[in-house]
């Protein structure tokens, strides 16, 4: 009996050890099958906004980061300040190249990550990926910006698996999909009604040429889902681009939405976020609308003018943007949708709660 007992103990020990070192297999957004020896705990990212995604999955997302681009304007200066206050180490982490730059393989290896997470639209050379593979550093591709409507939930699922937080990822994804289904039910009630024409001006500025617009992809999908007709759809096959003011005026938009934030302060843009009062935000919006030609927009006559922080896009926070756009496009169908309540639900998931004004009332 004693020998049988010892054998059982040995088998259990081997089983536990095997589970502790079980490999993780996942498929990234490029369809690449990637194997991790264990859940990643030192991640290098090429976009600071991925840290926001990690904050939905971990109580201490900064402890998981080996290096990031320090692209604070992308992250959002207001939002970054809240992360810095809670996790001071974020400011001292090594820098990595962003997805707008060529990858520096030596820099990546020096950071000693056990996983590199790249944006779907970044373009590392196959030779660079091979070098990382030779160094034993796996790479996965995710997407929160090129086609967020399709890829954000998929990317959360991939990240959850990669860091051993699959259960948490599933909770976040389930909540997001539940909200989307609710919106879909509401918007479907519009039926054959004519779609309101939406002019969204991203990075709206009085100092720069008008007009930046989401195209047929990216945030353009949000407008489509919300039951609006996006004038930027003319940018076929492009996630974003520039349209002329003449074209924008000719479309006679029913709704105007400007995006901006603190990063637009020196660019004469929309100032919205926790560092600005409602009157400061309104004043910046008034300046945008005072540009030549804007007074003739039907949206102004109808009072359908809105402002939103760019920081609500390109991360799982984009559900808030989707709900806001739905409310603005079809207010009669979605008047009882409480975006603030959704924010509070999100704050229950996030390591760093989102507080302050990120959209116009």
N, C-alpha and C positions, 0 to 999 in steps of 0.2 A: 504493500500500500504506500509505503514511504517513497519508493521509486516512482510509482505512478504520480504521486503528489508533486515530486520534483520535476517530472516530465511536464506536467500541466503548467507549473510555474514557469518553466523554460519556454513553453509554447506561447503562453500569455505574454511573456517578456518580449519574445521575438515579434509577436503580433503588434504590440504597442510600439516597439522600435520601428517596425515597418510602416505603421501609420504615421509616425512622427516624421518619417523621411519620404512619405508618399509623394510622387511627382504630381504636378498639376498640369493638365493639358487644356489649352484653350485655343480658340480661333479668333484672330483679330479682324478688324474691318477690311483688311486687304485679302481676307480668306487664308491667311497664313496660319498654319498649325504651329503653336509655340508651346514648348514644354519648360516648366519651371521646376527646379529641384525641391522648392518649398515656397510658401507664400512670400512675396517680395516685401522687404523691410527697408530697402535703400533704393529709392526710385529717382531717376533723373527724368525731368520733363522739359519739353521745348516750348511750353506755353504756361505762363503763371496761372491762367484761369483753370487749369487742371487741378490746382490745389483746392479751388472751391469745390470741385467735384469730389475730391478726396475727403473734404470736410463733411460731406453727406454720409461717408462710410466709416470714418474713424473719429474718435474723440480727440485725437492728437495727430492731425494730418501732417504737421510739420516734422514730427519725428520720423515720418516715412520718406521724407524728401532728402535725397543726397545732393541735388543741385537743381537750380531752376534759372530762367533767364533774367530774373529781376525786372521784368517788363511791367512796372508798377502801373503805368497808364492803362495797359490792357486789363490788369487785375482790377483797377479802379482805386484811385488814391484814397477815397473815403473808406472803401471796404478793406483795403490793405492796412489802413491805420488800425482798424479793429483787430485784424489778425496779429499785427505787430504788438499791440497792447497785451494780447493774451499769450502769444508765442514769440517772444523777442528773438528767438534763435532764427526766425525766418530771414532776418536782415543780414545775418552773418553766414548763411549757407553759401557754398561755392556757386559761381555763375555757370550756366550752360548756354549754348547758342540757342536762339529762338528759331521758330519755324520759318522765319523770313531770312535766315542766314544759312550759309553753308555749315554743315556739321564739322566740328573740330574733334576728330576721333581721339586725339591725345588728351584733350580736355575731358572728354567723356570717361575714358579709362582712368584718368587721375582722380575722378570723383568716387571711384570704386562703387558704382551702383550694382545692385543685383538684378535690376530691370531698367530698361530705357523705354519711356512711353513717348511716342512721336505722334504729331498731328497727321491726319490722313493726307492733308495737302502738302506736307513737307516732302522734300525730294532728296533724301540721302542717296548717294551713289551705291550701287550694288557692292562695289569694292569696300566701301565704308561699313556696310552691314556685315560683310564677310570678315572684316577686321574685328568687329565687335563679337562676332560669333567665335572667332579664334581665341578671343580674350575671355570667352565663357560668359558673355553678357547678352542675355536675350533681349529682343526688341519687339514691342507690340505697337500697333497703330490704332488710334481711337479718333473720334471726331465730335467736337462740340461747336464747330463754327461753319464748316463748309455746307453741311446739310443737317443742321441740328434737329429739325423736325423728325427726321428718320433715324438719326444716329445717336442722339443723346442717351436714350434708354439702353440701346445696344452697348454703348460705351460704358455706362454705369455697370452693366452686367459684367462686362469684360474686366473692368477695374476691380469689382467686388471679388471675382474669382482670383484675380492676380494677387490680391493682398490678403486673401483668406477671410474676406468679409462678404461672402456671397449672400448670406441671410439678410444682412442689412441692405445690401444692394437691391434685393428682391422686394423689400418693404418700400423702399423709395420708388422703385419702378412701378410697383403696384399702385401706389398713391397717385403718381403722375398719370398713369393710364386710366385710372378711375376718373380723374378730373377731366381728362380728354374725352372720355366717353360721355360724361355729363355735358360738356360743351357741344359735342357732336349732336347729341339729342336735341339740345336747344336750337342749334343753328339749322338743323334739318327742318325745324318748324317753319323756317322762312320759305321753304318750298321753292316755288317758281318765282318768288319775288325778285325784282331787279336788284342786282348786287350794288351796294353803295361803292362809289369810286374812291379809292384810298390813295392819297399822296403821302408816303412816308419819306421824310428827308433825314437820312442818317448823318450824324456828325454835322448837323445844320449849323451854318456859320454866316455871319455878316461880312467877314473878311475874305472869304474864299469863294470860288466859283460855285454857283448853284447848278446842278443839285445832285448830291449823292443819294442813291436810292437802292433798296434791295431789288434784286432781279427776280428771275423765275425760280431761283432756289433760295437757300438761306432763309432770311426772315420773310421773304416773299411767300413762302409756304404757309407761314403763320397767318398772313392776310387772307390767302386762299381758304385755309381751314376755317377762319372766322367768318367766311361768307362775304368777303369784300373783293373788289376788283382792283388789283394792284397795278398802278400805272407803270411801275417798273418792270412788269412782265415783258415789256418790249425788249429788255435786255436778255433775249432768249439764250438759254444755256449758260448764263452767267449768274453767280450768286449775288453779285452786286456790281454797281458801275455808276456812271454819270449820265443823267438825262438833262436836256436843255430846259431852261425856265420856260421858253416858248412852248415846248411840248407839254410841260406840266400844266401850264395855264390852259392850253387847248383841250386838255382832258376834262376840264371843269370838275375837279375833285369835290366830292361831298364831305370828305374827312381829311384833315391835315394832321399828321403826327410828326413831331420833331424828336430826334434823339440827341443826347449830349451828356454832359456831366462836368466834373471839375476839370478834366483834361481839356475842355473847350474854353477855359477861362481866357487864355491869351489869344484865342482864335475867333473871338466874338460870337461864341456859340450859345446854345441852350445851357443854362446853369441849373442843374437839378441834382439833388442829393442831400444827405443829412447836414452838410455844411452851409446850406442855403435856406433862407426863409421862403415862405410861399410868395411874398411880395418880390423877392429877388428873382425867383424863378419866373414869375409872371412878367417882370420887367425885361428879362432876357428874351422871353417868348415874344413880347411886344416888339422888341427890336428886330427880331427875325421877320415878323409880319409887316414891318415898316419898309422892307425892301421893295424896290420898284416892281410893280405888277401884282404883288401879293394881295393888295386890297381888293382885287377883282375875283379872288377865289370864292366860289360858292360856299366853301367850307367856312369861311369867315362870316359870311352873311347868315349862315345857319348856326354859327357858334360851335361848330364841331372842330375845335382846336385842342390838341393834346400834346403833352410832353412826357418823355420817358427816358430814364437813364440807360445809356448804352450798356451799363454793367448788368442789366437784367438779361442780356443776351449772351450766347456763347458759353453757357454753363447750365447745370440743371436748374438754375434760377429762372431759366427762360419760360417755365410754366407760368410764372407771374406775368410775363410779357404777353404770352398767348391769351391769358384770361383778360388782361386789360384790353388788348386789341379786340377781342370778342365783344366786350362790353361797349367799346366805342363804336364798333361797326354796327352792331344790332342791339342798341340799348333797351329796346322794348322787350326783347327775348331774354336778355341776360341781366336785367336790372337787379335781380336778387342775388346775383353772384357776388360773393364777398371776397374780394381779392386779399383784403387784410387778414381774413380768417385763414386763407390758404398760406399766406406768409407765416402766420403763427404755427401752422402745421409743419411747414418747412423748418422753422426754427427748432422744432422738437427733434428733427433729424440732424441738424447742423451743429458742428463743433463751435462755430462762431455765428451767433444769431444775426440776422439781417434786420437792422433797425434804421429808422429815419425815413425821410420822404424820397422815394425813388421814382415817383410819377406825379403828374399834376392831378389835382382833385377835380 
